[in-house]
């Protein structure tokens, strides 16, 4: 399907209070949706955590940006041994029914093996925690059992009240949806909140989301198609609350780390699907203006996804 059709549909949905929920519905129609979400969230949560050296036996607090429609990653952080998890988002999208549909997949052999491999708890203790969790009858009970604070919508003022107790910050394909001005606030908060030798891990997707798999995918365009457009033009198509992406490459995030004197322990760039190359000469000047003029333009399309690992 041509990406502009999806863009217009999302633009129309953005005018509705339930537009984002309706936009999410097609993905949930897959009968294996909850299974795939649970395993994906588990895998990615533990993958990011394993880049760090955090002693969970000493009682640590995690902050997750972008809860989304699944609470699985927060629950997994609890099962790993974090004593408190603060998970935040700009809208409140978690439902108890979704938690109930997904939580039992944590007993799946693949998911359970991953959790056990990095947890401070033994396998039987983890299974007991999941068993108790499955008996919960409300979302509030789930949050209390797992020591999770769910703040949606949140402000940075909310987060600063926790800043002295945060040991680990993480997000999963969230930062590409954050406006540059808010990104600046987030990285400043990271500088202020992170204590010495503690960690922050963000996985960021750098590609045009109209190329993502699914019924509405446009397989004819480059995964960096959106770099061809002026800011005003792209804002017409995708400058709404449902479709917004900031169109920034990994270079921008590295510059934010430099600005706030955050130590980049590693950046792991990935190309995870077949590439349709975009000629660098097609990248619009509005995109180039966001970077140092001495950059290698080819770097703007170098990676489809990346994981940024930083400390104070």
C-alpha positions in Angstrom: 0.0 0.0 0.0 1.3 3.5 -0.8 2.6 5.1 2.4 0.6 8.3 1.8 -2.7 6.3 2.2 -1.6 5.1 5.6 -0.4 8.6 6.5 -3.7 10.2 5.7 -5.6 7.5 7.7 -3.4 8.1 10.7 -3.8 11.8 10.3 -7.6 11.4 10.4 -7.4 9.1 13.4 -5.3 11.6 15.3 -8.3 14.0 15.5 -10.1 11.4 17.6 -9.6 10.8 21.3 -9.4 7.1 20.6 -7.4 7.4 17.4 -4.2 5.9 18.7 -6.2 3.0 20.2 -7.9 2.4 16.8 -4.6 2.7 15.0 -3.2 -0.1 17.3 -6.2 -2.5 16.6 -4.9 -4.1 13.4 -1.8 -5.4 15.1 -3.8 -7.1 17.8 -5.9 -9.1 15.3 -3.0 -11.5 14.8 -3.9 -14.6 16.9 -0.3 -14.8 18.1 0.0 -11.0 18.9 0.2 -11.3 22.7 2.7 -14.2 22.5 5.0 -12.3 20.2 4.8 -9.1 22.3 5.6 -11.0 25.5 8.6 -12.8 24.0 9.8 -9.7 22.2 9.6 -7.5 25.3 11.3 -10.1 27.4 14.1 -10.6 25.0 14.7 -6.9 24.5 14.4 -6.0 28.1 17.0 -8.6 29.1 19.3 -7.8 26.1 19.5 -4.2 27.2 20.0 -5.0 30.9 22.9 -7.4 30.0 24.9 -4.6 28.6 25.2 -3.3 32.2 26.9 -4.3 35.4 24.3 -3.6 38.0 24.3 -5.5 41.3 20.6 -6.1 41.9 21.2 -7.7 45.3 21.7 -4.1 46.6 18.1 -3.0 45.8 18.0 -1.0 42.6 15.4 1.2 40.9 14.7 1.2 37.2 13.0 3.9 35.1 11.4 2.9 31.8 10.5 5.5 29.2 7.5 4.5 26.9 5.3 1.9 28.6 3.1 1.6 25.5 0.5 -1.1 25.4 2.4 -3.8 27.3 3.6 -4.0 30.9 5.8 -7.0 30.2 9.2 -5.3 30.2 8.4 -3.7 33.6 7.3 -7.0 35.0 10.5 -8.7 33.7 12.6 -6.0 35.4 10.9 -6.9 38.6 11.5 -10.6 38.0 15.2 -9.9 37.4 15.4 -8.4 40.9 14.8 -4.6 40.6 13.1 -3.5 43.9 11.2 -0.7 42.2 10.3 0.1 38.6 8.9 3.5 37.4 7.4 3.2 34.0 6.1 6.4 32.2 4.3 7.4 29.0 2.5 10.3 27.6 -0.8 8.4 27.4 -2.3 5.7 29.7 -2.6 2.7 27.4 -2.1 -0.3 29.7 -5.2 -2.4 30.4 -5.6 -5.2 32.9 -7.0 -7.5 30.2 -3.8 -7.1 28.1 -1.6 -7.9 31.1 -3.7 -11.0 31.8 -3.3 -12.2 28.2 0.4 -11.7 28.1 1.8 -12.5 31.6 1.3 -16.3 31.3 3.7 -16.3 28.3 6.5 -15.5 30.8 6.3 -19.3 31.7 7.1 -20.1 28.0 10.4 -22.0 28.1 12.2 -19.5 25.9 11.1 -16.5 28.0 11.7 -18.3 31.3 15.2 -19.3 30.3 16.1 -15.7 29.5 14.7 -14.4 32.8 16.5 -17.0 34.9 19.8 -16.4 33.1 19.9 -12.8 34.4 17.8 -12.8 37.5 18.9 -12.8 41.2 16.1 -15.3 41.8 16.2 -19.0 41.2 13.9 -20.6 38.6 11.4 -21.9 41.1 11.1 -18.6 42.9 10.4 -16.8 39.5 7.7 -19.4 38.7 6.1 -18.7 42.1 6.1 -15.0 41.4 4.5 -15.5 38.0 1.9 -17.9 39.6 0.9 -15.2 42.2 0.9 -12.6 39.4 -1.5 -14.7 37.3 -4.0 -14.7 40.2 -4.2 -10.9 40.4 -7.6 -9.5 39.7 -6.9 -5.8 39.0 -4.2 -3.8 37.3 -3.5 -2.1 40.7 -2.8 -5.5 42.2 -0.3 -6.3 39.4 1.5 -3.0 39.9 1.7 -3.5 43.7 2.9 -7.1 43.4 5.7 -6.1 41.0 6.6 -2.8 42.8 5.8 -0.9 39.6 4.8 2.8 39.6 2.9 3.6 36.3 2.9 7.3 35.5 0.9 8.3 32.5 0.9 11.1 31.4 4.1 12.1 33.0 6.2 15.3 33.2 9.9 15.7 33.9 8.8 17.5 37.2 7.3 14.1 38.2 10.6 12.3 37.3 12.8 14.7 39.2 11.1 13.7 42.4 12.6 10.2 41.9 16.0 11.4 40.5 18.1 10.5 43.5 17.0 6.9 43.6 17.2 5.9 39.9 19.9 3.4 39.0 18.9 2.3 35.5 17.1 4.0 32.7 15.9 2.2 29.5 13.6 2.6 26.5 12.7 0.4 23.6 12.1 2.0 20.2 10.6 5.1 21.9 13.1 8.0 21.4 12.5 8.2 17.7 8.9 9.4 18.5 10.2 12.1 20.8 10.5 15.8 19.7 14.0 17.2 19.7 13.2 19.7 22.4 11.9 16.9 24.7 14.9 14.8 23.9 17.1 17.6 25.1 15.1 17.6 28.4 15.4 13.8 28.6 19.2 13.8 28.2 19.6 16.7 30.7 17.4 14.7 33.2 19.7 11.7 32.6 22.7 13.8 33.4 21.1 15.1 36.6 19.6 11.7 37.7 22.2 9.1 37.0 24.5 8.4 39.9 28.1 7.5 39.3 28.8 4.2 37.4 25.1 3.6 36.7 23.5 2.9 33.4 21.1 4.1 30.7 20.3 2.0 27.6 18.1 3.2 24.8 17.3 1.1 21.7 16.2 3.5 18.9 14.7 2.8 15.5 16.0 5.3 12.9 13.8 4.3 9.9 10.7 5.5 8.2 7.9 3.7 10.0 5.8 3.6 6.9 8.2 0.8 5.8 7.4 -1.3 8.8 5.9 -4.8 8.2 2.1 -5.2 8.1 -0.9 -4.6 5.9 -0.1 -0.9 5.5 3.6 -1.4 4.6 4.9 0.3 1.5 7.7 -2.1 0.3 8.5 0.2 -2.7 10.2 2.9 -0.8 13.6 3.2 1.0 13.6 2.7 4.7 14.9 6.3 4.8 12.3 7.7 2.5 11.3 10.3 5.0 14.7 12.0 4.8 13.7 13.3 1.3 11.2 15.8 2.6 11.2 19.3 4.0 10.1 19.7 7.6 6.9 21.5 6.5 6.0 18.8 3.9 6.7 15.9 6.3 4.8 17.6 9.1 1.7 17.7 6.8 1.9 13.9 6.3 3.2 12.7 9.7 3.3 15.6 12.1 0.5 14.2 14.2 0.4 12.4 17.6 0.0 9.0 15.9 2.6 9.0 13.1 5.2 11.4 14.5 8.9 10.4 14.2 11.8 12.9 14.6 13.8 11.6 11.6 17.0 11.8 13.5 20.0 9.5 13.1 22.4 8.1 15.7 24.7 11.0 15.3 22.1 13.3 16.9 21.9 11.2 20.0 25.7 11.0 20.3 25.8 14.8 20.1 23.3 15.0 23.0 25.5 12.7 25.1 28.4 15.0 24.3 26.4 18.1 25.2 25.5 16.7 28.6 28.9 15.1 29.3 27.4 11.6 29.3 29.9 8.8 28.9 29.0 6.7 25.8 30.1 3.2 26.8 29.0 1.8 23.4 26.8 2.4 20.4 25.6 -0.8 18.6 24.3 -0.1 15.2 22.2 -2.7 13.3 20.6 -3.3 9.9 18.0 -5.9 10.6 16.1 -6.1 7.3 16.7 -5.8 3.5 17.9 -2.4 2.6 16.6 -0.2 -0.2 19.3 2.4 -0.4 18.5 6.1 -0.5 20.9 8.2 -2.5 22.5 10.7 -0.2 21.9 13.5 -2.7 18.2 13.1 -2.0 18.4 14.0 1.6 16.7 17.3 2.2 18.6 20.4 3.4 16.2 20.6 6.4 17.5 17.3 7.6 21.2 18.3 7.0 20.6 21.5 9.0 20.1 19.4 12.2 23.8 18.3 12.1 27.3 19.6 12.1 28.1 20.5 8.4 31.3 18.4 8.6 29.4 15.1 9.0 29.6 12.3 6.5 26.1 12.4 4.9 26.2 8.7 4.3 26.1 8.2 8.1 22.5 9.5 8.2 21.4 6.2 6.5 24.0 3.9 8.0 21.9 2.1 10.6 18.3 1.1 10.8 18.4 0.6 14.5 20.8 1.1 17.3 21.4 0.6 21.0 23.0 3.5 22.9 24.7 2.5 26.2 25.6 5.5 28.4 26.7 6.3 32.0 27.4 9.4 33.9 
